[in-house]
């Protein structure tokens, strides 16, 4: 019985193996080489494993490297080089910086600062939490912000519960303000999420397009700014907060902050180093790369003693780094073997009768495709899998490759519907105050609003920049 239980628990793993073996026995379809068929085999097996997760995702990353070698898609040295690019350095350094920032425990000070700016009314407080979460997540990643801001809102909820024991509606509004605030901003800058680094790498390596830090913000940051007021408005109309005046909670929080004393030197140093890293991303990334600047920032935190290597070793999710490295490597193989181009032509053949094979119609089709996929797997994996395909679709259709890349990356952040689609969503659920149905209720409305806002930018704002690649 125990053996049968283990076998059933790994049923999707066995299914993926069967699919992989079956595809090896099938002759390549017209237009696809044998090497391309083997690369497509790896892609399909990886997608099944990404979605069903019968094994840890870092294990999938290792299998991607092994299968590339076994299928003779590249030499071992070429595979190794494709796993360690500037984008991977960037992801690694950003995660290290995140650990250093969280270690300083600035949650109460942040909560009090938001209260002072927004006032004690719940609507304005939710807006303030969303705005601060979005601003921070634009630069240091949504998982870091969610981990840092969740204790902030839980502290506020705890203070309110002293007078009102039942505040599930209020808790949902504040917790989702953190989660969705962080999610909507992950695309605001290149450092906001690993999926952005993946797209930058695809533009550069596949098409020779170099997009700078400020160039990215010019396209993507208006999306963040337009969504910030939408998030709290939708949350307040989705849930029914029990309390709207939080003056008593503010008074209690003020007392706690006063007792903790002024900002310490370590806290100021932490903020100062991060600002230097941000300045380096803006001014030096064109010469040294985003990854090198991120690693410099992580080194400064270590040199100054603000974080220990033991903290980084235990706090950084090294599996995530392997996952994104493997995704980038697989994306390059899809390009080199012609799979990306073949899949792009196939998708365009399906979209043509629907009138969605070029221009704005194609970009809308990409957005809807990403919306579906990103609620089934992680945002980075979704961009890694579909990025080369959507970019080639745009090239074949005569549509801007730059626009296609931006809508792919931005729409990958629309994973609002399920708990496990984003790190911020999972961190929010760890509070124990949310239900899976809450994600569907609020997420469906936010997804619809996000699609409308993005398409408005595509048709009204991006054309102001003139012809693009």
PAFITI-627886 format. One record per atom (N, C-alpha, C, O): residue in three letters; x, y, z. Coordinates in steps of 0.1 Angstrom, whole numbers, plus 5000, padded with zeros to 4 digits. Example, Ala and Ser with C-alpha at 12.3 -4.5 7.8 and 13.67 -1.06 7.14 Angstrom:
2
ala513249435078ala512349555078ala513249675078ala514249675085ser512849785071ser513749895071ser512950005079ser513450115080
***
This chain:
469
unk500849885000unk500050005000unk500950135000unk500650224993unk501950125008unk502850245009unk503450264995unk503650384991unk503850164988unk504450174975unk503450234965unk503850324957unk502250184966unk501250234957unk500950384959unk500650464950unk500950424972unk500650564976unk501750654970unk501550754965unk503050604971unk504150684966unk504050694951unk504350794945unk503650584945unk503550584930unk502450674925unk502650744916unk501350684933unk500250774929unk500650914932unk500251004924unk501450944942unk501851074945unk502751134934unk502851254932unk503451044927unk504351084916unk503751064902unk504451054893unk502451054902unk501851014889unk502151114878unk502351074866unk502251244881unk502551344870unk504051334866unk504351364854unk504851284875unk506251264870unk506251144860unk506951154850unk505551034864unk505550924854unk504850964841unk505250924830unk503851044842unk503151094830unk504151174821unk504151164809unk504851264828unk505851344820unk506851264813unk507351294802unk507351154820unk508351064814unk507750994802unk508350974792unk506550944804unk505850874792unk505650974781unk505950934769unk505251094783unk505151194772unk506451214766unk506551224754unk507551234774unk508851254768unk509351144760unk509851164749unk509151024764unk509550904756unk508750894743unk509250864733unk507450914744unk506550914733unk506951014722unk507050984710unk507351134726unk507751234717unk509051204710unk509251244698unk509951134717unk511151084710unk510950984699unk511750974690unk509850914700unk509550814690unk508750874678unk508550804668unk508250994680unk507351054669unk508351134659unk509151204664unk508151114646unk508951194637unk508651344638unk507451374641unk509651424635unk509351564636unk508351614626unk508251564615unk507451704630unk506551764621unk507251844610unk508351884612unk506551874599unk507151954589unk507652094594unk506952164601unk508852124590unk509452254594unk510252244607unk510852344611unk510352124613unk511152114626unk512152004624unk511851894619unk513352034628unk514551944626unk514451834638unk513751864648unk515251724636unk515351634648unk515851694660unk515351664671unk516851784659unk517351854671unk516251944677unk516051954689unk515452004668unk514352094673unk513252004680unk512652054690unk513051884675unk512051794681unk512551754695unk511751744705unk513851734697unk514351704710unk514251814720unk513951804732unk514451944715unk514352054723unk512852084727unk512552114738unk511952054717unk510552064720unk510151964731unk509251994739unk510751844730unk510451744740unk510751794754unk510051774763unk511951854755unk512351904768unk511452014773unk511052014785unk511052104764unk510052204767unk508752154773unk508252194783unk508152054766unk506852004770unk506951934783unk506151954792unk508051854785unk508251784798unk508451884809unk507851874820unk509151994806unk509452094817unk508152164820unk507852194832unk507352194810unk506052264813unk505152174822unk504552224831unk505052054819unk504251954827unk504751964841unk503951964851unk506051954843unk506651954857unk506452084864unk506252094876unk506552194856unk506352324862unk504952344867unk504752394878unk503952294860unk502552314863unk502152224875unk501552264884unk502552094874unk502051994884unk502951984896unk502551944907unk504252014895unk505252014906unk505251874913unk505151874925unk505451764906unk505551634913unk506951624920unk507151544929unk507851704915unk509251704921unk509551854923unk508951944917unk510551884932unk510852024935unk511252094922unk511952034913unk510952224920unk511252294908unk512752304905unk513152294894unk513552324915unk515052314913unk515452184906unk516452184898unk514852074909unk515151954903unk514851954888unk515551894880unk513752024884unk513452044870unk514552114863unk514952084852unk515052224870unk516152294864unk517352214862unk517952224851unk517752124871unk518852034869unk518651944857unk519551914850unk517351894856unk517051794845unk517151864832unk517551804822unk516851994831unk516952074819unk518352074814unk518652054802unk519252094823unk520752094819unk521151954815unk521851934805unk520751844822unk521151714819unk520551664805unk521251604797unk519351694803unk518651654791unk519251724778unk519351664768unk519651854780unk520351924769unk521551844765unk521851834753unk522351794775unk523551724772unk523251584766unk523851544756unk522351514772unk521951384767unk521351384753unk521651284745unk520651484750unk520051504736unk520951564726unk520551594715unk522251594731unk523251654722unk522851784715unk523051814704unk522151864723unk521752004718unk522852104720unk522852204713unk523852074728unk524952164730unk526052094737unk525751994744unk527252144737unk528352084745unk528152114759unk527452214763unk528752034768unk528652064783unk529152204786unk528552274794unk530252254780unk530652384782unk529652494778unk529452594785unk529052474766unk528052564761unk526852574771unk526252674773unk526452454776unk525352454785unk525652524798unk524852604803unk526852504803unk527352564815unk527352714814unk526952794822unk527852764802unk527952914800unk526552964799unk526253084804unk525552894793unk524252944792unk523552954806unk522553024807unk524052884815unk523452884829unk523952994837unk523353034848unk525053064833unk525553164842unk525853294833unk526953324829unk524753374832unk524753494824unk524653614834unk524553594846unk524753734829unk524553854837unk523153854844unk523053904855unk522153804837unk520853794843unk520853714855unk520153744865unk521553594855unk521553514866unk522353574878unk521953564889unk523453644875unk524153724885unk523153824891unk523153854903unk522353894883unk521453994887unk520453934897unk520153994908unk519853814893unk518953754902unk519553714915unk518953734926unk520753654915unk521453614927unk521753734936unk521553724948unk522353844930unk522653964938unk521454024944unk521454074955unk520354034936unk519054094941unk518554014953unk518054074963unk518553884953unk518153804964unk519053824976unk518553824988unk520253834974unk521253864986unk520853994992unk520854015004unk520654094984unk520354234989unk519054224997unk518854295007unk518054144992unk516754134999unk516954085013unk516354125022unk517853975014unk518053925027unk518654025037unk518254035048unk519554105032unk520254205040unk519154315045unk519254355056unk518254345036unk517254445040unk516254395050unk515954465060unk515854275048unk514854215057unk515454195071unk514754205081unk516754165071unk517454135084unk517354255094unk517454235106unk517254375089unk517254495098unk515954525104unk515854605113unk514854455100unk513554455107unk513054605109unk512954655120unk512654665098unk512154795098unk510654805097unk510054905093unk509954695100unk508554685098unk507754785106unk506854845100unk507954805119unk507154895126unk507355045122unk506455125121unk508555075119unk508855215114unk508155235101unk507655345098unk508155135092unk507455155079unk505955165082unk505355255075unk505355085091unk503955095094unk503655235099unk502655295095unk504455285108unk504155415114unk504255525103unk503555625103unk505255515094unk505455615084unk504255615074unk503855725070unk503755495071unk502555495062unk501355555069unk500655625063unk501155525082unk500055585090unk500155735090unk499155805088unk501355785092unk501555935092unk501255995079unk500656105078unk501555925068unk501255985055unk499755975051unk499256065045unk499155855054unk497855835050unk496755875059unk495655905055unk497055875072unk495955895082unk495355765086unk495655665081unk494455775096unk493855655102unk492655595095unk492155485099unk492155655084unk491055595077unk491455475068unk492555485062unk490755375068unk491155245062unk491355265047unk492355205042unk490455335040unk490655345026unk491955415022unk492655365013unk492355515029unk493555585027unk494755505031unk495855505025unk494655425042unk495655345047unk495955235037unk497055205034unk494855165031unk495055065021unk495755115009unk496655055003unk495455245005unk496155304994unk497555324997unk498455304989unk497855375009unk499255395013unk500055265014unk501155265009unk499455155019unk500155035019unk500454985005unk501554935002unk499454994996unk499654944982unk500755024976unk501554974969unk500655164978unk501655244971unk503055224976unk504055214968unk503255204989unk504555174995unk505055034991unk506255024987unk504154934991unk504554804986unk504954804972unk505954744968unk504254884964unk504554894949unk505854964947unk506754924939unk506155074954unk507355154953unk508555064956unk509555064949unk508454994968unk509554904972unk509754784962unk510854754958unk508654724958unk508754604950unk509254644936unk509754554929unk509154764932unk509654804919unk511154784918unk511754764907unk511854794930unk513254784930unk513954664936unk515054634933unk513254604946unk513854494953unk513154364952unk513454274959unk512054354944unk511454224942unk510254204951unk510254244963unk509154144945unk507954134953unk508054044965unk507354064975unk508853934964unk508953844975unk509553904987unk509153884999unk510553994985unk511154064996unk510154165003unk510054165015unk509454234994unk508554334999unk507354265007unk506954315018unk506854155001unk505854085008unk506254035022unk505554045032unk507453985022unk508053935035unk508254045045unk508154025057unk508654165040unk508954275049unk507654345053unk507554395064unk506654355044unk505454435047unk504354345054unk503454405061unk504354215052unk503354135059unk503354155074unk502254175080unk504554155081unk504454185095unk503954325098unk503354345109unk504154415089unk503554555091unk502054545092unk501554605102unk501354485083unk499954485083unk499454395094unk498354415100unk500154285097unk499654195108unk499754265121unk498954245130unk500854355123unk500954435135unk499754525136unk499154545147unk499354585125unk498154675125unk496854605128unk496054645136unk496754485122unk495554405124unk495454365139unk494454365145unk496654325144unk496654285159unk496254395168unk495654375178unk496754525165unk496354635173unk494854665172unk494254705182unk494254645160unk492854665158unk492054565166unk490954585171unk492554435166unk491854325172unk491654345187unk490854275193unk492454425193unk492254455208unk490854515211unk490354495222unk490354585201unk488954645203unk487954565195unk486754565199unk488354505184unk487354435175unk487954295171unk488754285162unk487554195179unk488154065177unk487954005163unk488753935157unk486754035156unk486453985143unk486754085132unk485954175130unk487854075125unk488254175115unk488754105103unk489754155097unk488153995098unk488653925087unk488554005074unk489453995066unk487454085073unk487354165061unk488454275060unk489054295050unk488754335072unk489754435072unk491154375070unk491954425062unk491354255076unk492654185074unk492854155059unk493954165054unk491754105052unk491854075038unk492254195030unk493154185021unk491654315032unk491954435025unk493454475027unk494154505017unk493954465039unk495254515042unk496354415037unk497354455031unk496054285039unk497054175034unk497054175019unk498154165013unk495954185012unk495954184997unk496554324992unk497154324981unk496454425000unk497154554996unk498654534995unk499254584986unk499154455004unk500554415003unk500854324991unk501754354983unk500154214991unk500354114980unk500254174966unk501154154958unk499054234964unk498854284950unk499654414948unk500054434936unk499854494958unk500754604956unk502154564951unk502754624943unk502654454958unk503954404954unk503954344940unk504854354932unk502854274937unk502754204924unk502654294912unk503354274902unk501854404914unk501654494902unk502954574899unk503154614888unk503854584909unk505054664907unk506254584903unk507254644899unk506154454903unk507254364899unk507854394885unk508954364883unk506954454877unk507454474863unk507954614861unk508354654850unk507854704871unk508154844870unk509554874866unk509754974858unk510454804870unk511954824867unk512554684864unk511954584868unk513754684858unk514454554856unk514754484868unk514754354868unk514954554879unk515254484892unk514054444900unk514154394911unk512854464894unk511654434902unk511254284902unk510554234910unk511854204893unk511554064892unk512553994882unk513054054873unk512653864885unk513553784876unk513053774862unk513853764853unk511753774861unk511153764847unk511653884838unk511753864826unk511853994844unk512354114837unk513754084832unk514054124820unk514554034840unk515953994836unk515953894825unk516753904816unk515053804826unk514953694815unk514553764802unk515153734792unk513553854802unk513153924790unk514354004784unk514554004772unk515054084793unk516154154788unk517254064782unk517754104772unk517453954787unk518353854782unk517953804768unk518753794759unk516653774767unk516153734754unk516253844743unk516653814732unk515853964747unk516054074737unk517454084732unk517754094720unk518454074742unk519854094738unk520453984731unk521053994720unk520153854736unk520853744730unk520153694717unk520853644708unk518853714716unk518153664704unk517953764693unk517953724681unk517953894696unk517653994686unk518554114687unk518454204679unk519554114696unk520554224697unk519854354701unk520454454698unk518754344709unk518154464714unk518554494728unk518354404736unk519054604731unk519554644744unk518554744750unk518454854744unk517954714761unk517054804768unk517654844781unk517954754790unk517854974784unk518455024796unk517455034807unk516255004805unk517955054819unk517055064831unk515955164830unk514855134832unk516355284826unk515355394825unk514455374813unk513255414813unk514955314802unk514155284791unk513055184795unk511855194791unk513355084803unk512354994808unk511255064816unk510055044814unk511755154825unk510755224833unk509855314825unk508655324828unk510355364814unk509555454806unk508355384800unk507255434799unk508555254797unk507455174791unk506555114802unk505355124801unk507155064813unk506454974822unk505955054834unk504955004840unk506655154839unk506255214852unk504855284852unk504155274862unk504355334841unk502955384841unk501955274844unk500955304850unk502255154840unk501355044844unk501255034859unk500155014865unk502355044866unk502355044881unk501555154886unk500755134895unk501855274882unk501155394887unk499655394885unk498855434894unk499255344874unk497755334871unk497055224879unk495855244882unk497755124883unk497155014890unk497155044905unk496254994912unk497955134910unk498055154925unk496655204930unk496255144940unk496055294925unk494655334930unk493655234928unk492655224935unk493755154917unk492755054914unk492754934924unk491654894928unk493854894929unk493954784939unk493154814951unk492254734954unk493454914959unk492654934971unk491154954968unk490254914976unk490755024957unk489355044954unk488654914952unk487554894957unk489354824944unk488754694942unk488654614955unk487654544957unk489654614963unk489654544976unk488554594985unk487854504991unk488354724986unk487354774995unk485954744990unk484954734998unk485754714977unk484454684971unk484254534970unk483154484967unk485354454973unk485254304972unk484954254986unk484154164988unk485654304996unk485454255010unk484654365018unk484554475013unk484254325030unk483454425038unk484154445051unk483954375061unk485054545051unk485854575063unk484954605075unk483954685074unk485254545087unk484454575099unk484754705105unk483854765112unk485954765103unk486354885109unk486954975098unk487654925089unk486655105099unk487155205089unk488055305096unk488855375090unk487855335109unk488655435116unk489655355125unk489255285134unk490955385123unk491955305130unk492755395139unk493955375141unk492155495145unk492855595153unk493455525165unk494655555169unk492755435172unk493255375184unk494555285180unk495455285188unk494455215169unk495655135165unk496855225162unk497955195165unk496555345156unk497655435153unk498355485166unk499555495167unk497555515176unk498055565189unk498955455195unk499955485201unk498455335195unk499255225201unk500655205193unk501655185199unk500555215180unk501755195172unk502755315174unk503955285175unk502255435176unk503055545179unk503855525192unk505055555192unk503255465202unk503955435214unk504955335213unk506055345219unk504755225205unk505755125202unk506955175195unk508155145199unk506755265185unk507855325178unk508755415187unk509955415186unk508055495195unk508855575204unk509655495214unk510855535217unk509155385218unk509955305228unk511155245221unk512155205228unk511055225208unk512255155201unk513355255198unk514455205194unk513155385200unk514255475199unk514455525184unk513755485175unk515455605182unk515755655169unk516355545160unk516755445164unk516455585147unk517055485137unk518455455141unk519255545144unk518855335140unk520155295143unk521155315131unk520655335120unk522455315134unk523455335123unk523355225113unk523455255101unk523055105117unk522954985108unk521755005099unk521854975087unk520655055104unk519555085095unk519855185085unk519455175073unk520455295089unk520855395079unk521855345069unk521755375057unk522755265073unk523755205064unk523055115054unk523355115042unk522055035058unk521354945050unk520655025039unk520654995027unk519955135042unk519255215033unk520255285023unk520055295011unk521355335029unk522355405020unk522955315010unk523155354998unk523355185013unk523955095004unk522955064993unk523255054981unk521655044997unk520655014987unk520455124977unk520355104965unk520555254982unk520455364973unk521555374963unk521455414952unk522755334968unk523955334959unk523755224948unk524155244937unk523255114952unk523055004942unk521955054932unk522155024920unk520955114937unk519955164927unk520555264918unk520255264906unk521355354923unk522055454914unk522955384904unk523055424892unk523655274909unk524455194900unk523655124889unk524155124877unk522555074892unk521655014882unk521255114871unk521255084859unk520955234875unk520555334866unk521655394857unk521555414845unk522855414863unk523955474856unk525055384851unk525755424841unk525255264857unk526455184853unk526055054846unk526954984842unk524755024846unk524354884841unk524754874826unk525054764822unk524654984819unk525054974805unk526454934802unk526754864792unk527354964812unk528754934810unk529154804817unk529954724812unk528654784829unk529054664837unk527954564839unk528254444843unk526754594835unk525654494836unk524954504849unk525554544859unk523654474849unk522854474862unk523354374872unk523354404884unk523854264867unk524254154876unk525454194884unk525554174897unk526454254878unk527754294885unk527454404896unk527954394907unk526554494892unk526154604902unk525454534914unk525654574925unk524554444911unk523854374922unk524854294931unk524754304944unk525754224925unk526754154933unk527654254941unk528054214952unk527954374936unk528654474943unk527954514956unk528454524966unk526554534954unk525754574966unk525754464976unk525954494988unk525654334972unk525654224982unk527054214989unk527154195001unk528154244981unk529454244987unk529554354998unk530154335008unk529054474995unk529054585005unk528354555018unk528854585028unk527254485017unk526554445029unk527354345037unk527354345049unk528054255030unk528954165037unk530154235043unk530554205055unk530854325036unk532054385040unk531754475053unk532554485062unk530554545053unk530154625064unk529654555076unk529354615086unk529454425074unk528954345086unk527454355088unk526954305098unk526754415078unk525254425080unk524554295078unk523454275082unk525254205071unk524754065069unk525953975069unk527054005065unk525753855074unk526753755074unk526453655063unk525353635058unk527553585059unk527353485048unk526353375052unk525653325044unk526353345065unk525453245070unk524053285068unk523153205064unk523753415069unk522453475066unk522053455052unk520953425048unk523053485043unk522753475029unk522553335025unk521753295017unk523453245031unk523353105027unk522053045031unk521452955024unk521453085042unk520153035046unk518953115041unk517853055040unk519153245038unk518053325034unk517753335019unk516653355015unk518853305011unk518653314997unk518053174992unk518553074996unk517053184984unk516553064978unk517353024965unk517053074954unk518352944968unk519352904957unk518652824946unk519052834934unk517552754950unk516752684940unk516152774929unk516052734918unk515752894934unk515152994924unk516253034914unk515853044902unk517453054919unk518553094909unk518752984899unk518853014887unk518752854903unk518952744894unk517752744884unk517952714872unk516552764889unk515352754881unk515452864869unk515252824858unk515752984873unk515853084863unk517053064853unk516953094841unk518153014858unk519252994850unk518852884839unk519252894828unk518152784844unk517752674835unk516752724825unk516852684813unk515852814829unk514852864820unk515552944809unk515152934797unk516453024812unk517253104802unk517953014793unk517953034780unk518652914798unk519352824790unk518452754780unk518752734768unk517252704785unk516352634776unk515852734765unk515652694754unk515552854769unk515152954759unk516152974748unk515752984736unk517452974751unk518452984740unk518452854731unk518652874719unk518252734737unk518152614729unk516952624719unk517052574708unk515852674724unk514652684716unk514852774704unk514352754693unk515752874706unk516052974695unk517052904686unk516852904673unk518052834691unk519152784682unk518552664674unk519052644663unk517652584679unk517152474672unk515952504663unk515452414656unk515452624663unk514352664655unk512952644661unk511952664654unk512952594673unk511652554679unk510852684681unk509652684679unk511452794686unk510752914689unk510052974676unk508953014677unk510852964665unk510253014653unk509152924648unk508152974643unk509352794649unk508252704645unk506952714653unk505852714647unk507152724666unk505952744675unk505252884672unk504052894672unk506052984669unk505553114666unk504653104653unk503553164653unk505153044643unk504453024631unk503152944633unk502052974627unk503252844641unk502052764644unk500952844651unk499752844648unk501352924661unk500453004669unk499853114659unk498653144660unk500653174651unk500153274641unk499053214632unk498153274628unk499353084628unk498353014620unk496953004626unk495953004620unk497052984639unk495752974647unk495053104649unk493853114648unk495953214651unk495353344653unk494853414641unk494053504642unk495453384629unk495053454617unk493553454614unk492953564612unk492853334615unk491353344613unk490653424623unk489553474620unk491253454634unk490553534645unk490853684644unk490353764652unk491653714634unk492053854632unk493053904643unk493154024646unk493753814649unk494753844660unk496153814656unk496953784665unk496453814644unk497753774639unk498853884638unk499953854634unk498454004640unk499454114639unk498954234647unk497754244651unk499854324650unk499554454656unk498954434670unk499354354678unk497954524673unk497354524686unk496654394689unk496654344701unk496054334679unk495354204681unk496354094686unk495954014695unk497554094680unk498453994684unk498954024698unk499053924706unk499154144702unk499554184715unk498554144726unk498854094736unk497254164722unk496154124731unk496153964733unk495953914744unk496353894722unk496453744723unk497553704732unk497453614740unk498753774731unk499853744740unk499453764754unk499753684763unk498753874757unk498353914771unk497453804776unk497653754788unk496453754769unk495553654773unk496253524775unk495953454785unk497153494766unk497953364768unk498753364780unk498853264788unk499453474783unk500253494795unk499353484808unk499753434818unk498153544807unk497253544819unk496953404823unk496853374834unk496653324813unk496353184816unk497553104821unk497453044831unk498653124815unk499853044819unk500453084832unk500853004840unk500353214835unk501053264847unk500153224860unk500653234871unk498953194858unk498153134869unk498252984870unk497552924878unk499152924862unk499352784863unk500852754867unk501052644872unk501752854865unk503152834869unk503652964873unk502953064873unk504952964878unk505553084883unk505753194872unk505853154860unk505753314875unk505953424865unk507253404857unk507253424845unk508353374864unk509553364857unk509553244847unk510053254836unk508953134851unk508853024843unk507953054831unk508253004819unk506853124833unk505953164822unk506653244811unk506553224799unk507453344816unk508253424806unk509353344799unk509553364788unk509953254807unk511053174801unk510553084790unk511153064780unk509353024793unk508752934783unk508253004771unk508452964760unk507453114773unk506753174762unk507553294756unk507253334744unk508553344763unk509253464758unk509853444744unk509553524735unk510653344741unk511153324728unk510053314717unk510153354706unk508953244721unk507853224712unk507153354708unk506853384697unk506753434719unk506053554716unk506853654708unk506353724700unk508153654711unk509053754704unk509153714689unk509153794680unk509253584686unk509353534673unk507953554666unk507953584654unk506853544673unk505553564667unk505553714662unk505053744651unk506053804671unk506053944667unk506853974655unk506554044646unk508053904655unk508953924643unk508353884630unk508353954620unk507753764630unk507053704618unk505853784614unk505553794602unk505153844624unk503953924620unk504254074617unk503354144614unk505554114618unk505854254615unk505454344627unk505254464624unk505254294639unk504854364650unk506054394659unk507054324658unk506054504666unk507254544674unk507654434684unk506854384692unk508954394683unk509454294692unk509554354706unk509354284716unk509854484707unk509954544720unk508554544727unk508454514738unk507554584719unk506154584725unk505754444729unk505154424740unk506054344721unk505754204724unk506454154737unk505854084745unk507654194738unk508454154750unk507854224763unk507754154773unk507454354762unk506954424773unk505554364777unk505354344789unk504654334768unk503354274772unk503554134777unk502754094786unk504554064772unk504853924778unk505253934792unk504753864801unk506154024795unk506654044809unk505654104818unk505454054829unk504954204814unk503954264822unk502754174825unk502354154837unk502254104815unk501154014817unk501453894825unk500653834831unk502753864826unk503153754835unk502953784849unk502953694858unk502753904853unk502453944866unk501053944870unk500653984881unk500153894861unk498753894864unk498253764870unk497153724869unk499153704878unk498753574885unk498153604898unk498653574909unk496953664897unk496253704910unk495253594914unk494653604925unk494953494906unk493753404909unk494053294918unk493153244924unk495253244919unk495653124927unk496753164937unk497553254934unk496753084948unk497753114958unk499153104954unk500053184956unk499452994947unk500852954944unk501453014931unk502552984928unk500653104925unk501153164912unk502353264914unk503153284905unk502353324926unk503453424928unk503953414943unk503253364951unk505253454945unk505753444959unk504953534968unk504653504980unk504553654964unk503753744972unk502453684976unk502053694988unk501753614967unk500553544970unk500753434981unk499853424990unk501753364980unk502053254989unk502353315003unk501953255013unk503153415003unk503553485016unk502253535023unk502153525035unk501453605015unk500153655020unk499353545026unk498753565037unk499253425020unk498453315025unk498953265038unk498253205046unk500353275039unk500953225052unk500453295064unk500753245075unk499753405063unk499253475074unk498153395081unk497853415093unk497453305074unk496453225080unk495053295080unk494153245086unk495053415075unk493753495075unk493053505062unk491953565061unk493553435052unk492953435038unk492453295034unk493053195039unk491453295026unk491053165020unk491353165005unk491453264999unk491453044999unk491653034985unk490553104977unk490853164966unk489353104981unk488253174974unk488453324974unk487953394965unk489153374984unk489453524984unk490253564972unk490053674967unk491253474968unk492053504957unk491253514944unk491453594935unk490253424942unk489453424931unk488553544930unk488353604920unk487953584942unk487053694942unk487753824939unk487353904930unk488853854945unk489553974942unk490453964930unk490554064922unk491053854927unk491953834916unk491353844903unk491853904894unk490053794901unk489453804888unk489153944884unk489353984873unk488754024894unk488454164891unk489754244888unk489754324879unk490754214895unk492054284893unk492654244880unk493254324873unk492554114876unk493054064863unk492354134851unk493054184842unk491054154852unk490254224842unk490754364841unk490954414830unk490854434852unk491254574852unk492654584847unk492954684839unk493554494850unk494954494845unk495054484830unk495854554824unk494254394825unk494254374810unk493854504803unk494454544793unk492754564808unk492254684802unk493254794803unk493554864793unk493954814814unk494954914816unk496154894806unk496654984800unk496654764806unk497754734797unk497454764783unk498254824776unk496254724778unk495954744764unk495754894761unk495954944750unk495254974771unk495255114769unk496655174767unk496755264759unk497555124775unk498955174773unk499455134759unk500155214753unk499155014755unk499654964742unk499155054731unk499855084721unk497855094732unk497255164721unk497455314722unk497455384711unk497555374734unk497555514736unk498855574740unk499255684736unk499655504748unk500855554754unk502155514746unk502955604743unk502355384744unk503555334738unk503755394724unk504955424720unk502755424716unk502955484702unk503655614703unk504155664693unk503555684715unk504155814716unk505655814715unk506355914712unk506255694717unk507755684716unk508155664702unk509355654699unk507255654692unk507655644678unk507955494674unk507655404682unk508455474662unk508655334657unk509655264667unk510655314671unk509355134669unk510255044677unk510654924669unk510154904658unk511554854675unk512054734669unk510954634665unk511254534659
***
